[in-house]
Amino acid sequence: MLIRTEIPGDEDAIDRVTTLAFEAASHSDHTEARIVRDLRAAGDLTLSLVAEVDGELAGHVAFSPVTVDGRHDGWYGLGPLSVHPGRQGHGIGSALVEQGLAILRDRGARGCALLGNPDFYARFGFASDGTLRYGSVPARFVQAVVFTGARPSGELSYARAFDLAGS
């Protein structure tokens, strides 16, 4: 498996793998591919990593700026994370998350937040203490990993692409 930064020409393959990854997900509104496209178009795709297996794109993860109570303060959001359905369960998603977090940490980010399954994301240090909120999403799904400084407290907001995805 090769993990690398997205390059021009990857867009269609990222779109395909993201669409396929969420196609059967009951928790999805099926806007994830559009979110990635809109993040890219708005210049909010801070970090975009792909995983190649046997020369084919098998996974993708996006990181974008987030705010807490309206302040960016060096925090980023993870998501969407996509792995081709035929490649799930082989460590591709984990490798993408680990590499992405390491790059953000090296770039001086204060931390990373996400909305996701605590059973999956706890292995990377993500946790919820209930002080970071995202609308009516149950607190256990609103998680953060701190690289430096204090754990954030307040209302989490993602880049505008997440708001526009359902429109």
C-alpha positions, 0 to 999 in steps of 0.5 A: 500500500502506498499513501500519498498526497492527492495530485491533480488527476486523482479527483475522479477516482477520489469521487468514485471511491468516496461514493462507493464507500458510503453507498450502503451506509445507513448513517450517510446522507450520500453527500460525502463525495460532494463535500470533498469536491466543495472543500477542494473548490473552496481551498479548504482541503488542507490535507488530502491523502489517498491510498493506492493498492496494486496501482489503484486508488483504494481509499481517501481521507480529507482534513479541513479547518474547523472552528470551536465557538467561531475560532480556528485556533489551529484545529482541523477536522477529519472527514470524510474517510473513505475506503473502497468496499472491496478493500475495507477491513484491511487497515487502509482507513487506519493507515490513512488516519495515522498518516494524516494525523502525523502530518497535521502534528508535524505542521504544528496543528493543535489537534483534530476533531471528528464526528464518528464511531468511538469504537473505531477512532479511539485507537488513534487517541480520539475521545469525547469528554462532552465539552465539544459539541456539534448541534444535536449529535450525541456527545460520544460521537463528537471527538477530538485528539489534542496534539498541543495545548488544551482540549477544545470546549464549545460548538464545533463548526466545519468548513462551509462545504459540509453545510452546502452538501445537503443542498 
